[in-house]
Amino acid sequence: MNFFKTSEHAHKGDRFPLDTALADLKFDAHGLIPAISQQYDSGEVLMLAWMNREALEETLNTGRVCFYSRSRQQLWRKGETSGQIQRLKEMRIDCDGDALLLLVDQTGPACHSGRRSCFYNSVHDKSLEIASEPLIDPEDLYRK
Amino acid sequence: MNFFKTSEHAHKGDRFPLDTALADLKFDAHGLIPAISQQYDSGEVLMLAWMNREALEETLNTGRVCFYSRSRQQLWRKGETSGQIQRLKEMRIDCDGDALLLLVDQTGPACHSGRRSCFYNSVHDKSLEIASEPLIDPEDLYRK
């Protein structure tokens, strides 16, 4: 039986071997699973990106968040160019085993635009309003 | 030029016509975009689901969150069976136009397991620990 069908009926504090759960994760046709990064203390949702199994295992082994870049088709160690890394505080898996929530400690901006969060385009009635300002000029982020 | 490339360089408070932004949203090969639901006041991440363009437009028009169910291949008005609806407080679009963040007011549990959040499987070293208890027995949720 699928692990996530079993864990639905489990109780708070129940523990299972991690390998059993990871074996039943649902990756999509491209071998990817969506991962939400949330700042662990403030609760701010920073970004949504993707992991393949290798990125997920590296993240758990190193404690530093590694995604899979769909555009570059390679592992993407968050912050490898910009220095704006994510330290993993806790990983959570959803009820169906097809999405991840990463509680992280984000150094500086998570977004390539220099903003703290990627979710800065805010819908208000019939307009879209920019909700935040860059913390750092993106040219400075990638010049290093 | 893609709207989201332009909005990267905009400033806090700048406004644009919503239609221009929505026209440049990136749906995947199945016509879907991932949508994170976050409880607007507590910051708790409740779930990740998917929207097609019709679900997105219905959500904006009605203020009640509607997803697209990949398993049932139809619109999924969150709470239509369980009564546990999501009222939309604000929709945000990410920097690339390929993910949505829904700030919502969730009635009761978001998860079909009866738990408030779908992200109750918590990774701790080599185990997976159940992080929360159902608010409501799922049999009661779907018996109505």
Boltz contact constraints between the chains, C-beta under 6 A:
constraints:
  - contact:
      token1: [A, 7]
      token2: [B, 121]
      max_distance: 6.0
  - contact:
      token1: [A, 8]
      token2: [B, 113]
      max_distance: 6.0
  - contact:
      token1: [A, 10]
      token2: [B, 130]
      max_distance: 6.0
  - contact:
      token1: [A, 12]
      token2: [B, 130]
      max_distance: 6.0
  - contact:
      token1: [A, 12]
      token2: [B, 132]
      max_distance: 6.0
  - contact:
      token1: [A, 12]
      token2: [B, 133]
      max_distance: 6.0
  - contact:
      token1: [A, 14]
      token2: [B, 130]
      max_distance: 6.0
  - contact:
      token1: [A, 15]
      token2: [B, 127]
      max_distance: 6.0
  - contact:
      token1: [A, 15]
      token2: [B, 129]
      max_distance: 6.0
  - contact:
      token1: [A, 16]
      token2: [B, 128]
      max_distance: 6.0
  - contact:
      token1: [A, 18]
      token2: [B, 126]
      max_distance: 6.0
  - contact:
      token1: [A, 18]
      token2: [B, 127]
      max_distance: 6.0
  - contact:
      token1: [A, 18]
      token2: [B, 128]
      max_distance: 6.0
  - contact:
      token1: [A, 21]
      token2: [B, 128]
      max_distance: 6.0
  - contact:
      token1: [A, 34]
      token2: [B, 34]
      max_distance: 6.0
  - contact:
      token1: [A, 36]
      token2: [B, 36]
      max_distance: 6.0
  - contact:
      token1: [A, 38]
      token2: [B, 45]
      max_distance: 6.0
  - contact:
      token1: [A, 43]
      token2: [B, 43]
      max_distance: 6.0
  - contact:
      token1: [A, 45]
      token2: [B, 38]
      max_distance: 6.0
  - contact:
      token1: [A, 45]
      token2: [B, 101]
      max_distance: 6.0
  - contact:
      token1: [A, 48]
      token2: [B, 99]
      max_distance: 6.0
  - contact:
      token1: [A, 91]
      token2: [B, 123]
      max_distance: 6.0
  - contact:
      token1: [A, 92]
      token2: [B, 119]
      max_distance: 6.0
  - contact:
      token1: [A, 92]
      token2: [B, 122]
      max_distance: 6.0
  - contact:
      token1: [A, 93]
      token2: [B, 121]
      max_distance: 6.0
  - contact:
      token1: [A, 94]
      token2: [B, 118]
      max_distance: 6.0
  - contact:
      token1: [A, 94]
      token2: [B, 119]
      max_distance: 6.0
  - contact:
      token1: [A, 95]
      token2: [B, 111]
      max_distance: 6.0
  - contact:
      token1: [A, 95]
      token2: [B, 113]
      max_distance: 6.0
  - contact:
      token1: [A, 95]
      token2: [B, 118]
      max_distance: 6.0
  - contact:
      token1: [A, 99]
      token2: [B, 48]
      max_distance: 6.0
  - contact:
      token1: [A, 101]
      token2: [B, 45]
      max_distance: 6.0
  - contact:
      token1: [A, 101]
      token2: [B, 119]
      max_distance: 6.0
  - contact:
      token1: [A, 111]
      token2: [B, 95]
      max_distance: 6.0
  - contact:
      token1: [A, 113]
      token2: [B, 8]
      max_distance: 6.0
  - contact:
      token1: [A, 113]
      token2: [B, 95]
      max_distance: 6.0
  - contact:
      token1: [A, 118]
      token2: [B, 94]
      max_distance: 6.0
  - contact:
      token1: [A, 118]
      token2: [B, 95]
      max_distance: 6.0
  - contact:
      token1: [A, 119]
      token2: [B, 92]
      max_distance: 6.0
  - contact:
      token1: [A, 119]
      token2: [B, 94]
      max_distance: 6.0
  - contact:
      token1: [A, 119]
      token2: [B, 101]
      max_distance: 6.0
  - contact:
      token1: [A, 121]
      token2: [B, 7]
      max_distance: 6.0
  - contact:
      token1: [A, 121]
      token2: [B, 93]
      max_distance: 6.0
  - contact:
      token1: [A, 122]
      token2: [B, 92]
      max_distance: 6.0
  - contact:
      token1: [A, 123]
      token2: [B, 91]
      max_distance: 6.0
  - contact:
      token1: [A, 126]
      token2: [B, 18]
      max_distance: 6.0
  - contact:
      token1: [A, 127]
      token2: [B, 15]
      max_distance: 6.0
  - contact:
      token1: [A, 127]
      token2: [B, 18]
      max_distance: 6.0
  - contact:
      token1: [A, 128]
      token2: [B, 16]
      max_distance: 6.0
  - contact:
      token1: [A, 128]
      token2: [B, 18]
      max_distance: 6.0
  - contact:
      token1: [A, 128]
      token2: [B, 21]
      max_distance: 6.0
  - contact:
      token1: [A, 129]
      token2: [B, 15]
      max_distance: 6.0
  - contact:
      token1: [A, 130]
      token2: [B, 10]
      max_distance: 6.0
  - contact:
      token1: [A, 130]
      token2: [B, 12]
      max_distance: 6.0
  - contact:
      token1: [A, 130]
      token2: [B, 14]
      max_distance: 6.0
  - contact:
      token1: [A, 132]
      token2: [B, 12]
      max_distance: 6.0
  - contact:
      token1: [A, 133]
      token2: [B, 12]
      max_distance: 6.0
